[in-house]
Structures are given as structure tokens and as C-alpha cells.
Amino acid sequence: MSSRLFVFLVPLVVIAIFWFMARAEKGKHHDPTHKGFFERNGTALGIVFIALVAFWTLFLVTLPYLYMVVESFHPKLPPAQRGGPTDVLTIAQYKSFFINPVDNEINTTHIWAFVFSIITSVLVTAVNFAICYPLAYYMAQAGTAQKVRLIMLALIVPYWVNEILRAFSLRLLLASKGLINQALMGLGITSTPIDFLSINVGLYVGLSYAYLLVMIFPLYNAIESLDKNQIEAARDLGAPWWKIHRDVVIPYAKPGIASGCTMVFMLAAGSLAAPQFLGGPSTLWFTSIVYDFFFQAFNWPRGAAYAFILLTACIAFVLLMLRMFKVSLGETIK
Amino acid sequence: MSAGVELDHITVRFGQFTAVDDATLDIRGGEFFSFLGPSGCGKTTILRTVSGFLDPSQGKVRIGGQDMAGIGPNKRPTALIFQNLALFPLMTVADNITYGLRVRGVSKEERRKRAGELLDLIALPGQGDKLVSELSGGQKQRVAIARALAVQPKVLLLDEPLSALDLKLRQHMRNELRAIQQQVGITFIYITHDQGEALTMSDRIAVMSDGVIQQVADGKTVYDHPDTPFVASFVGENNPFAGKVVSADGEHAAIETAHGVLRGRNDRKLKAGDRAILFVRPESFRLGAGASDATIVSETLSSAFEGNATHVFLKGSTKKDITVTVARHGSHRIPAQGEAAAIHFDPSMGVVLPEGKMARE
């Protein structure tokens, strides 16, 4: 229990250090006109402000994650043994991702699920970008105000439908006797129904659709602020349309593209509902494994360790991509 | 190499609004041609029609004798300099200048060579690696010119490119633009609402109002022999005196105005009984009485000393005062406020035009 207790002290220690640093700084450069925080806001209000911000950042943001970090470095124990002599710090949970503790073989199932999730998320991000870029460009530069409003509405309204309903109607559409298969067979394109769901078409479509807006709005925002004259200037200088996009629009919209792609990738890799409802029967999505550790096996330490593996890998991947495309992290949140 | 531009009965409509109404015009190859008019007169619309960003509702644009219908802006032998320049902010100066060559597949070495030449032309040698944001307003201006010239257009279109510069720089750039035009020898079509720019730089000027070309002539003709009341009142200062023609011959016409019968040149061959406006420029007036049909007597409202000249304002018959510009040299006594003053003019310096719309003050 001691290490678990210790982690709750970390934020307090950090705050205390910062407070002393601020005090030392203030002592060095004494400014008589400076009014302190409590002087400006009054004691009662000041305390309320600090308490609210502290509650939010400590209890709702920092501590749960810190607790999960600590948990992931512990063995799974029955409640009676927690804090006992067997409750030691260990990297066994992280190791179990690579080497299955049951048979000491390489944990191919989980590693494959992990790789599959990452690759699928990359694909979904690419597909989303391919769909959203032309649309965002049209909305931001080409379309009339009225048409843009209409498109916005058509984009947003479907999101009022809840995720479960959306996912299962998609299943209905893609099922062996679903509308699409019947249409394909009716047109004579295929004689036997295609099992879209088991080859994960449903998963790709569902994931892409789920995060469409997350992609389109950063793109739209970025392209919208581009001066139309820049596009016309490139055209006037002889550039065909695709070179205008390659040389003028995309470089300009790069922060927006990075922001949209980062968010879609992160959300897709961490998504739970769409893969569970729409994935094929043999498809193992990484977050589903994490979910099962928490709620089926009640193995919180291992679940936490897996979740952090996913988080670290995603962050590393995104940073690598940003570096590759020469976008700074600050630009993506503009 | 340069090419002439023909506008053949061009009409451009936006819904109900007619931006350009039946413009016919022949711009000669190698000419510095300006479209002059107030904002909203349709001059930018003409420019966009020539560059290909806009299709005329009726009529044809021909460049070098070739019909441009169906040819996009990226395929026309024109280059446009935008009002806000529209330089590419993420590219270096050299990349900006050679962008047109890059999209044409010109090799890197060739591009570097051309960039060097053009940077020399615009007097920015060795500055190719800078970012556009590191340049001053005048330098950006020159980079925009170089970028347009790099693609070796036959016609260069300029959309009020000097309007963002401060006064001193603007006057300097006028000379520079004219010099560049003479050096490269291609057709320049220049859009401006600034008559000073149009008069100093252009070989010929088309004055436009409400989508209609009012007059096409060289600067001196536009100033001295305006065709319409709009041209007379828009280009330079002018004093209008409205009335009815009482007598006219081939050379002069006399019109009955609120200040009596006055005489001026009858360029437009008006006949007795026509409604007309006599225009006399402030610098054409002289203090003191002259011939009875060229003299106005009115109350002095105020005067303004301006160094090289003094402006005297007399009470007019309309809201507008009569402005008289008195040159500094000469022993004139400036009439005092409230004093009745006589002024006269040489009838060959006044012009009688048929009644019509004037420029807004």
C-alpha cells in the first residue's frame, strides 16, 4: 500500500515545490504595486477558486491516471493480500504483453491485436483524410455560403443518432442478406453474398464514419483562412489543380491536417464500441483486450499496463509522424 | 514578346447586376494601358475576364488575335499581379519567383539561373533565400512583379498593386514600373482608382464608370479634352456650370448658366437648346474681369494657401463652391472673405459637354 499512498503525495509535493519557487522569485524582485492573488480576489473567493481548480486538476485529471500508472506496476492480488508482503513493484504486467506468463511463449495474440489496431487506425485515418480533404476544401473555398450550411447540417445531424443504433444499422446494411449484398447480387456483380462483416469492412466503415467530424473541422478551419488569391495566383502562374493543392493548399493547411489526423488516429486506436459491434468474429481489437482485463478477468494491473502500452505507442507514433512531416506539436492545437 | 488585347463587345453580368456593359477596346501590343475609375466601376471585372478567372456573359477576349474562350487562366499568356500581391508565404523569395517555371517542369538549375536574373532586374540581388515575410512592402511588390514576369507572359495584368504602399514608395514604384515595362517591352494592363498613377505611367487610359467605358485616350487628352461629364469631373479638379446652350458654332458654344452666359469649346458639337455643362479647371481661371461671356462674379467664401498655389473658393450656384487656383508667381491680390470677386477664363480652356452623370465628390 505504501507505493500507492506515495503516488498521491507526488502532486502535493510538486505543488509545494512550485509554491516555494514562486515565493523565492517574489522575494528577489520585490514589486510594491503587485497585488497578491487573495488581495485581488478576496480571501473567500480566492479559496473557492483555488479549491475548484485544485479539485479539477488533482482529483479528476491527475490522480486517476497516476493511480493507474502505479496499479500497472503491481501484481494482481485478491483484496486481502493488497498491501501485504506479496504486493511488490513489478514490471510483470508489461512483460506479459510480450511473453505470455501462462506458457512463456511470445504473446502473438496480443501483439497481433496491437499491430492490427494500429495499422487499422492508420488506414482509417488515411481514408478519413481522403474523404474529408475534398469536402473541407469545397466548404472552405469553393462552395456558396448556402451550400456550405447545408453540408454542415448533413454532416452534423447524423451524429444525433446514438452510436449503438448507428453501428447496428450499419451491420444491417452490410449483412449477408443486407441491402448492399442484395443490390450487388441483383445487379449480377456477385453470385454469392460477400461477408463484409467478417472481412472487417464494417469495422473500417464504422470507424471512419465515427470520426469524420473530428477530421473535417480542423481541415475546414485551416483551409478556410487561406487567401483565395493564393490559389488564383498559383493557377494564374500555370499550375494545374493538383499542383495548386500540392504546393499551396496542403502546405498551408498542414497544421490542420496534422491536428485532424492525430485526433482521428488516437480516437480510432482507443475506440471500443465500433470494433466490438462491427468487427468480424475473429477480429481482436486491442482495446477490447484491455476492456476484458478490467471487466472480465478483474485484472486491473494488467489492463492498466496494456492501456499504457497503447497510449505510449500512439504518442510515439504521432510524434514520429509530426517530425516526419515537419509540423510542431504546438501548431496542431492552434 | 508582347501581344495586343482585344475586348470585343464584352458584357459581364452577375445575376441582375451588369458589372461591365458592352466594352469594346483594342489594347496594342507593348502598350502601358490603364483602366481608371472609382471602386465598383467594373475595372477589376475586366481584368479578371482578360486573365481568365471570369467568363464574359457576352463578347470575346482576344489576346494576340487568338480567341480566349474556353482557355483557363493557367493556359493564357497573361500573368496577374494581385492587389494584395498573394505571394506564397511558405516559400522563399526565389521559390516564389520561379513557381511558374516549376509547375512547367523547368529544371532546378535553370530555375536558379532565372531567379538570379529576375532578382537582378528587380534590384534584389542575392536575396532569393529570404522568406517573403522578411521583406519590406516595396520589396514584396518587386518580388510579385518578378514572379509574374518569370513565366514570360505576353500581357502583364496589374490590379492596383501599389495601393498597399505608402505615398513616397508609391511614387517611386510608379517610375520603377514604367522602367520595367520599357525594359521587358510587354503589354501592361494596369487597374487603378488613382488618377495620378494612371496619368503618369500610361500610354493610354480607359476611364470607366458604372461598367461603361467613358473614354479611351492618352492622359493629356483625357485631362484636356474629356468626352463626358464623368471624365471631366473624375480626372482632376473641375468646376461644372450647368445650363442650356444658347448659341453654338463648330468651335464654341455659349450656355446660359446661373452665372450668366458663358462660352467654352464645343468639342461634342452641341446645338442650341441642348442641356449642357461647361467645365472650367481651377487653374484655368484668372483673377479679374475679362470678356463678358467668360467672366464670373461671386462672393469669396475662403482661401487656402498651399505653398506653390493658393486656392480661392467662391460661392457657386449649387452646393459645390467654385475653386480658383492662383499660381504663386504674379502679383495677385487674393480677395478677402466676403468680398465680391471677378474671375475670368479663356473660352478655349473651358469645355461644353452634354448633360450627364458626374463623378461623386
Chai-1 contact restraints between the chains, C-beta under 6 A:
chainA,res_idxA,chainB,res_idxB,connection_type,confidence,min_distance_angstrom,max_distance_angstrom,comment,restraint_id
A,N229,B,F82,contact,1.0,0.0,6.0,A-B,restraint_1
A,N229,B,N84,contact,1.0,0.0,6.0,A-B,restraint_2
A,N229,B,A86,contact,1.0,0.0,6.0,A-B,restraint_3
A,Q230,B,A86,contact,1.0,0.0,6.0,A-B,restraint_4
A,A233,B,A86,contact,1.0,0.0,6.0,A-B,restraint_5
A,R235,B,P73,contact,1.0,0.0,6.0,A-B,restraint_6
A,R235,B,N74,contact,1.0,0.0,6.0,A-B,restraint_7
A,D236,B,P73,contact,1.0,0.0,6.0,A-B,restraint_8
A,D236,B,L80,contact,1.0,0.0,6.0,A-B,restraint_9
A,L237,B,Y99,contact,1.0,0.0,6.0,A-B,restraint_10
A,L237,B,G100,contact,1.0,0.0,6.0,A-B,restraint_11
A,L237,B,V151,contact,1.0,0.0,6.0,A-B,restraint_12
A,G238,B,N74,contact,1.0,0.0,6.0,A-B,restraint_13
A,G238,B,G100,contact,1.0,0.0,6.0,A-B,restraint_14
A,G238,B,V103,contact,1.0,0.0,6.0,A-B,restraint_15
A,G238,B,R104,contact,1.0,0.0,6.0,A-B,restraint_16
A,A239,B,V103,contact,1.0,0.0,6.0,A-B,restraint_17
A,K243,B,V103,contact,1.0,0.0,6.0,A-B,restraint_18
A,P251,B,L90,contact,1.0,0.0,6.0,A-B,restraint_19
